[in-house]
Amino acid sequence: MMKELVQFAQTVVKAVAKISPFAISLSDNHGYIIGSTQLDRIGTMHFPSREVIEKNTSVIFDKTKIEKMENVLEGIAFPLQFDHKTVGVLGVIGPPEQVKPYGLLVKNYVEMLWQQTFRQQIADMEVKTKETFAQYILLNEVVEKHRVEHYCKMLGITYGKMNFCIVIDIGNSLLTSAKKHISIDHLKENLVRCTKEAYGGPDEMICTFLNTEKMVVIRQVNSKEEYRSILQCFHDQSTELINLLQIYSINNPLIAAGSLSSSIEEVNQSYQEAERLIRFTKESDMHLNIFTNYNWNIILEQFPLQIPDSFHEKVTFRIKPFLEYDRFSEMAELFITYCENNMNISKTAKALFLHRNTLIYRLNKIEEMTSLNTSNFQDCMILYTVLKKTRHAPSLSRMP
């Protein structure tokens, strides 16, 4: 602790030395010198500082007064105030009559620096605490309840509410953008501020970096209805965030909201779902930046992957001749396009740049190989779903 305090005091001394014509020293509330323009005095005892602290007033040390004192130089000692408490002593070294006009000015400046530095340290500590907490609850499937409660108390978070997680994946943009603009820490601070501004959540909302590639938001809600209401606004808020991030050259972020968790200990599940949404859209041909399971297009795109492998195997066994057809990939894409155009021959032919009769011939070929009716919705639904899953996981179509 003493090492950190000395480093802090020396930082203040260096800053003050740039504007003060006199040497200075800083003593702690026990009388030890913890900062000085004369480095050999650091760590030594300065007994008169105790007198200054006890009286809580400035004390003049002229040549006569210091004759019999050890480690005391001519000048004026001022009590330093922080949050209405005397926390140390500032010594301005030099003839008292010369020091006096500058003394109060230097004292006020030191107190201002002291408070600014201290508050910045508190802010940095809060940022680190949020990052550590987010890493603990999001990257571990099992967490200790008492530890989570302790973090919540430190961060002013109400324990016991429902939560969900938002993931903002910015790739390597942080490191790239920091080189163009400002320090990484300052840039991270600005990006977190933009995220809070976009989502406009309560003070209890945790917004922090999980690592250099991901920001996360852990948001509390009082009910499922509130969660639903937030999701309804999520796309617009995320679009605003994307626009704000572009100011700092953070381009094309991927943003996903996870499901609702009944407690903060289980918010890892919400985080994992948001991550799955991002991975899924990266692997698919969906050209989107914002994902939630409130979006029908995303639900429909994921739907085929929810089919049990056992059911998929039964259908692929039945349509084996189609799977082994030498133009299977081409015909499968044709059929998927046909279904996604609502089984409309004209629209599908136009989308595929095919003659209508050519499309009909190929659909008939599919019917021949599968024994399914391509004019029947239920038959088409089965084949469409299985082909979509096969496209995402081609190994599932391999027959023994």
C-alpha positions as CSV (number, residue, x, y, z in Angstrom):
1,M,0.0,0.0,0.0
2,M,2.9,2.4,0.9
3,K,4.5,1.8,-2.5
4,E,1.3,2.8,-4.3
5,L,0.9,5.9,-2.0
6,V,4.5,7.0,-2.7
7,Q,4.0,6.6,-6.5
8,F,0.8,8.7,-6.2
9,A,2.5,11.4,-4.1
10,Q,5.4,11.6,-6.5
11,T,3.0,12.0,-9.5
12,V,1.4,15.0,-7.7
13,V,4.9,16.5,-6.8
14,K,6.1,16.3,-10.4
15,A,2.9,18.1,-11.6
16,V,3.2,20.8,-9.0
17,A,6.9,21.3,-9.6
18,K,6.1,22.5,-13.1
19,I,4.2,25.6,-11.8
20,S,5.9,26.2,-8.4
21,P,9.1,28.2,-8.0
22,F,9.7,26.4,-4.7
23,A,10.6,22.9,-3.8
24,I,7.8,21.0,-2.0
25,S,7.2,17.8,0.0
26,L,4.2,15.7,0.9
27,S,3.8,13.9,4.2
28,D,1.2,11.4,5.1
29,N,-1.1,11.6,8.2
30,H,1.6,9.9,10.3
31,G,4.3,12.3,9.4
32,Y,6.3,10.3,6.9
33,I,7.4,12.1,3.8
34,I,5.9,10.2,0.8
35,G,6.7,12.7,-2.0
36,S,9.3,15.3,-2.4
37,T,11.3,17.2,-5.1
38,Q,14.3,16.1,-3.0
39,L,14.2,12.3,-3.5
40,D,16.5,11.5,-0.5
41,R,13.9,12.8,1.9
42,I,11.2,10.2,0.8
43,G,10.5,7.7,3.5
44,T,11.9,9.8,6.3
45,M,10.0,11.0,9.4
46,H,9.0,14.7,9.5
47,F,7.8,15.2,13.1
48,P,6.5,18.8,12.6
49,S,3.9,17.4,10.2
50,R,2.2,15.9,13.2
51,E,1.8,19.4,14.7
52,V,0.3,20.7,11.5
53,I,-2.2,17.8,11.4
54,E,-3.1,18.2,15.1
55,K,-3.7,22.0,14.8
56,N,-5.2,21.7,11.3
57,T,-3.6,25.0,10.4
58,S,-0.5,26.2,8.6
59,V,2.8,26.4,10.5
60,I,5.7,28.7,9.6
61,F,9.2,27.3,10.0
62,D,11.8,30.1,9.9
63,K,15.6,29.7,10.4
64,T,15.3,30.3,14.1
65,K,12.6,27.7,14.6
66,I,14.4,24.9,12.7
67,E,17.8,25.3,14.2
68,K,17.3,22.4,16.6
69,M,14.9,20.4,14.4
70,E,16.0,17.3,12.5
71,N,14.9,16.9,8.8
72,V,13.1,20.2,8.8
73,L,13.7,22.9,6.2
74,E,12.8,26.5,6.1
75,G,9.3,27.2,4.7
76,I,5.6,26.8,5.5
77,A,3.6,23.6,6.1
78,F,0.0,23.5,5.1
79,P,-2.6,20.8,6.1
80,L,-4.1,19.0,3.1
81,Q,-7.8,18.4,3.0
82,F,-9.7,15.6,1.3
83,D,-13.4,15.1,1.7
84,H,-13.3,17.5,4.7
85,K,-10.6,15.5,6.4
86,T,-6.9,16.3,7.0
87,V,-5.0,13.6,5.1
88,G,-1.5,14.9,5.0
89,V,0.8,17.9,4.9
90,L,2.2,20.0,2.1
91,G,5.6,21.6,2.8
92,V,6.5,24.5,0.6
93,I,10.3,25.0,1.1
94,G,11.9,28.5,1.0
95,P,12.0,31.7,3.0
96,P,8.6,32.1,4.6
97,E,8.1,35.7,3.4
98,Q,8.7,34.5,-0.1
99,V,6.7,31.3,0.2
100,K,3.6,32.9,1.7
101,P,2.2,34.5,-1.5
102,Y,2.4,31.2,-3.3
103,G,1.6,28.9,-0.4
104,L,-2.2,28.8,-0.5
105,L,-2.2,28.6,-4.3
106,V,0.1,25.6,-4.3
107,K,-1.9,24.0,-1.5
108,N,-5.2,24.4,-3.4
109,Y,-3.6,23.0,-6.6
110,V,-2.2,20.0,-4.7
111,E,-5.6,19.3,-3.1
112,M,-7.3,19.5,-6.6
113,L,-4.7,17.1,-8.1
114,W,-5.1,14.8,-5.1
115,Q,-8.8,14.6,-5.5
116,Q,-8.7,14.2,-9.3
117,T,-6.1,11.5,-9.1
118,F,-7.9,9.7,-6.3
119,R,-11.3,9.8,-8.1
120,Q,-9.7,8.6,-11.3
121,Q,-8.2,5.7,-9.4
122,I,-11.6,4.9,-8.0
123,A,-13.1,5.1,-11.5
124,D,-10.4,2.8,-12.8
125,M,-11.0,0.4,-10.0
126,E,-14.7,0.3,-10.7
127,V,-14.0,-0.4,-14.4
128,K,-11.7,-3.3,-13.5
129,T,-14.2,-4.6,-11.0
130,K,-17.0,-4.7,-13.6
131,E,-14.7,-6.4,-16.1
132,T,-13.8,-9.0,-13.5
133,F,-17.4,-9.6,-12.5
134,A,-18.6,-9.9,-16.1
135,Q,-15.8,-12.4,-16.8
136,Y,-16.7,-14.4,-13.7
137,I,-20.4,-14.8,-14.3
138,L,-20.4,-15.0,-18.1
139,L,-17.4,-17.3,-18.7
140,N,-18.2,-19.8,-15.9
141,E,-21.2,-22.1,-16.0
142,V,-21.2,-22.5,-12.2
143,V,-20.6,-19.6,-9.9
144,E,-20.6,-19.1,-6.1
145,K,-23.7,-17.4,-4.8
146,H,-22.0,-15.5,-2.0
147,R,-19.3,-14.2,-4.4
148,V,-22.0,-13.0,-6.8
149,E,-23.8,-11.3,-3.9
150,H,-20.5,-9.6,-2.9
151,Y,-19.9,-8.2,-6.4
152,C,-23.5,-7.0,-6.6
153,K,-23.1,-5.1,-3.3
154,M,-19.9,-3.5,-4.4
155,L,-21.3,-2.4,-7.8
156,G,-24.7,-1.3,-6.4
157,I,-26.7,-3.9,-8.3
158,T,-29.9,-5.3,-7.0
159,Y,-29.5,-9.0,-6.3
160,G,-32.4,-11.3,-7.2
161,K,-33.7,-9.8,-10.4
162,M,-34.0,-11.4,-13.9
163,N,-31.2,-10.6,-16.3
164,F,-30.2,-10.9,-19.9
165,C,-27.0,-10.3,-21.8
166,I,-26.2,-8.2,-24.9
167,V,-22.9,-9.0,-26.7
168,I,-21.2,-6.4,-29.0
169,D,-18.5,-8.1,-31.1
170,I,-16.2,-5.5,-32.6
171,G,-13.5,-7.9,-33.8
172,N,-10.0,-6.3,-33.8
173,S,-11.4,-2.8,-34.3
174,L,-10.3,-1.7,-30.8
175,L,-6.6,-2.1,-31.4
176,T,-6.8,-0.7,-34.9
177,S,-8.9,2.3,-33.9
178,A,-6.7,3.1,-30.9
179,K,-3.7,3.6,-33.2
180,K,-5.7,6.2,-35.1
181,H,-7.3,8.1,-32.2
182,I,-6.4,7.8,-28.5
183,S,-5.1,5.4,-25.9
184,I,-6.9,2.1,-25.6
185,D,-8.2,2.9,-22.1
186,H,-9.6,6.2,-23.2
187,L,-11.2,4.7,-26.3
188,K,-12.7,1.9,-24.2
189,E,-14.2,4.5,-21.9
190,N,-15.8,6.3,-24.9
191,L,-17.2,3.1,-26.4
192,V,-18.8,2.1,-23.1
193,R,-20.3,5.6,-22.8
194,C,-21.7,5.3,-26.4
195,T,-23.2,1.9,-25.5
196,K,-24.9,3.2,-22.3
197,E,-26.2,6.2,-24.3
198,A,-27.6,3.9,-27.1
199,Y,-29.4,1.5,-24.7
200,G,-30.4,4.1,-22.2
201,G,-30.6,1.6,-19.3
202,P,-30.7,2.2,-15.6
203,D,-27.7,2.9,-13.5
204,E,-27.6,-0.7,-12.4
205,M,-26.9,-1.8,-16.0
206,I,-23.4,-3.3,-16.3
207,C,-21.7,-2.2,-19.4
208,T,-18.1,-3.3,-19.8
209,F,-15.5,-4.9,-22.0
210,L,-15.2,-8.7,-21.7
211,N,-12.0,-8.7,-23.7
212,T,-10.5,-6.6,-26.5
213,E,-13.0,-8.0,-29.0
214,K,-16.2,-7.9,-27.1
215,M,-18.3,-5.5,-25.0
216,V,-21.2,-6.9,-22.9
217,V,-24.2,-5.4,-21.4
218,I,-25.9,-7.2,-18.4
219,R,-29.3,-5.7,-18.0
220,Q,-31.8,-6.3,-15.2
221,V,-35.6,-6.4,-15.8
222,N,-38.5,-6.8,-13.5
223,S,-40.7,-9.0,-15.7
224,K,-40.9,-10.9,-19.0
225,E,-43.1,-8.1,-20.3
226,E,-40.3,-5.6,-19.7
227,Y,-37.9,-7.9,-21.4
228,R,-40.3,-8.1,-24.4
229,S,-40.6,-4.4,-24.5
230,I,-36.8,-3.9,-24.5
231,L,-36.5,-6.4,-27.4
232,Q,-39.0,-4.5,-29.4
233,C,-36.7,-1.4,-29.3
234,F,-33.5,-3.4,-29.5
235,H,-33.0,-3.1,-33.3
236,D,-33.4,0.7,-33.3
237,Q,-31.2,1.1,-30.2
238,S,-28.5,-1.2,-31.7
239,T,-28.6,0.8,-35.0
240,E,-28.0,4.0,-33.0
241,L,-25.0,2.3,-31.3
242,I,-23.6,1.2,-34.6
243,N,-23.8,4.8,-35.8
244,L,-22.1,6.1,-32.6
245,L,-19.3,3.5,-32.9
246,Q,-18.5,4.6,-36.4
247,I,-17.3,7.9,-34.9
248,Y,-14.4,5.9,-33.5
249,S,-13.8,3.9,-36.6
250,I,-15.5,0.8,-35.1
251,N,-17.2,-0.6,-38.2
252,N,-19.5,-3.5,-38.8
253,P,-19.9,-4.7,-35.2
254,L,-22.1,-7.7,-34.6
255,I,-24.7,-7.3,-31.8
256,A,-26.9,-10.0,-30.2
257,A,-29.2,-10.2,-27.3
258,G,-29.6,-13.4,-25.4
259,S,-32.6,-15.0,-23.7
260,L,-33.9,-14.0,-20.3
261,S,-32.3,-15.6,-17.2
262,S,-34.2,-16.0,-14.0
263,S,-31.2,-14.8,-11.9
264,I,-27.8,-13.2,-12.4
265,E,-26.1,-16.5,-11.5
266,E,-27.6,-18.0,-14.7
267,V,-26.9,-15.0,-17.0
268,N,-24.1,-17.2,-18.5
269,Q,-26.9,-19.0,-20.5
270,S,-28.1,-15.7,-22.0
271,Y,-24.5,-14.8,-22.9
272,Q,-24.0,-18.2,-24.6
273,E,-27.2,-17.8,-26.6
274,A,-26.1,-14.3,-27.8
275,E,-22.7,-15.8,-28.8
276,R,-24.4,-18.7,-30.6
277,L,-26.5,-16.1,-32.6
278,I,-23.4,-14.3,-33.6
279,R,-21.6,-17.5,-34.6
280,F,-24.7,-18.7,-36.5
281,T,-25.0,-15.5,-38.6
282,K,-21.3,-15.5,-39.3
283,E,-21.6,-19.0,-40.8
284,S,-24.8,-18.4,-42.6
285,D,-25.4,-16.1,-45.6
286,M,-27.5,-13.6,-43.6
287,H,-26.2,-10.1,-44.1
288,L,-27.2,-8.8,-40.7
289,N,-25.5,-6.9,-37.8
290,I,-28.2,-7.2,-35.2
291,F,-29.6,-10.4,-33.9
292,T,-32.3,-11.5,-31.4
293,N,-34.7,-14.4,-31.2
294,Y,-37.4,-11.8,-31.4
295,N,-36.6,-11.5,-35.1
296,W,-38.7,-14.0,-37.2
297,N,-36.1,-14.2,-40.0
298,I,-33.4,-15.4,-37.5
299,I,-35.8,-17.8,-35.9
300,L,-36.8,-19.3,-39.3
301,E,-33.1,-19.5,-40.3
302,Q,-32.3,-21.4,-37.1
303,F,-35.4,-23.6,-37.2
304,P,-33.9,-26.4,-39.4
305,L,-31.0,-26.8,-37.0
306,Q,-33.4,-27.6,-34.2
307,I,-34.5,-30.8,-35.8
308,P,-33.2,-33.9,-33.9
309,D,-30.4,-35.7,-35.7
310,S,-32.4,-38.9,-35.4
311,F,-35.3,-37.5,-37.5
312,H,-32.8,-36.0,-40.0
313,E,-31.2,-39.4,-40.4
314,K,-34.6,-41.0,-41.1
315,V,-35.4,-38.6,-43.8
316,T,-32.0,-38.7,-45.4
317,F,-32.2,-42.5,-45.5
318,R,-35.5,-42.2,-47.3
319,I,-34.1,-39.7,-49.9
320,K,-30.8,-41.4,-50.4
321,P,-31.1,-41.4,-54.3
322,F,-31.5,-37.6,-54.2
323,L,-28.5,-37.2,-51.9
324,E,-26.3,-39.3,-54.2
325,Y,-27.4,-37.6,-57.4
326,D,-24.3,-36.1,-59.1
327,R,-26.0,-32.6,-59.3
328,F,-27.4,-32.8,-55.8
329,S,-26.0,-29.4,-54.6
330,E,-27.4,-27.6,-57.5
331,M,-30.8,-29.3,-57.3
332,A,-31.0,-28.7,-53.5
333,E,-30.4,-25.0,-53.9
334,L,-33.0,-24.9,-56.6
335,F,-35.6,-26.5,-54.3
336,I,-34.7,-24.3,-51.3
337,T,-35.2,-21.2,-53.6
338,Y,-38.5,-22.6,-54.8
339,C,-39.7,-23.0,-51.2
340,E,-38.5,-19.5,-50.2
341,N,-40.5,-18.1,-53.1
342,N,-43.6,-19.6,-51.6
343,M,-43.6,-22.5,-54.1
344,N,-44.4,-20.1,-56.9
345,I,-43.1,-21.3,-60.2
346,S,-42.9,-18.0,-62.0
347,K,-41.1,-16.2,-59.1
348,T,-38.6,-19.0,-58.7
349,A,-37.8,-19.2,-62.4
350,K,-37.2,-15.5,-62.4
351,A,-35.0,-15.7,-59.3
352,L,-32.9,-18.5,-60.7
353,F,-32.8,-17.1,-64.3
354,L,-34.4,-20.3,-65.6
355,H,-37.1,-21.0,-68.1
356,R,-40.4,-22.0,-66.5
357,N,-40.4,-25.4,-68.2
358,T,-36.8,-26.1,-67.1
359,L,-37.8,-25.4,-63.5
360,I,-40.8,-27.7,-63.7
361,Y,-38.7,-30.5,-65.3
362,R,-36.2,-30.3,-62.4
363,L,-38.9,-30.2,-59.7
364,N,-40.3,-33.3,-61.3
365,K,-36.8,-34.9,-61.2
366,I,-36.7,-34.2,-57.4
367,E,-40.2,-35.8,-57.0
368,E,-38.9,-38.9,-58.9
369,M,-35.9,-39.3,-56.6
370,T,-37.7,-38.5,-53.3
371,S,-41.3,-39.7,-53.9
372,L,-42.4,-36.3,-52.4
373,N,-44.9,-34.0,-54.1
374,T,-43.3,-30.6,-54.7
375,S,-46.8,-29.0,-55.0
376,N,-47.7,-30.2,-51.5
377,F,-46.8,-27.8,-48.6
378,Q,-46.2,-30.6,-46.0
379,D,-44.0,-32.6,-48.3
380,C,-42.0,-29.4,-49.2
381,M,-41.7,-28.5,-45.6
382,I,-40.1,-31.8,-44.7
383,L,-37.6,-31.7,-47.6
384,Y,-36.8,-28.0,-47.2
385,T,-36.1,-28.4,-43.5
386,V,-33.8,-31.4,-44.0
387,L,-32.0,-29.8,-46.9
388,K,-31.4,-26.6,-44.9
389,K,-29.9,-28.6,-42.0
390,T,-27.8,-30.6,-44.4
391,R,-26.5,-27.3,-45.9
392,H,-25.4,-26.1,-42.5
393,A,-24.0,-29.5,-41.4
394,P,-23.2,-31.4,-44.6
395,S,-21.6,-34.3,-42.6
396,L,-25.1,-35.2,-41.4
397,S,-26.1,-36.3,-44.9
398,R,-23.3,-38.9,-45.2
399,M,-24.8,-42.3,-45.3
400,P,-22.9,-45.4,-44.0
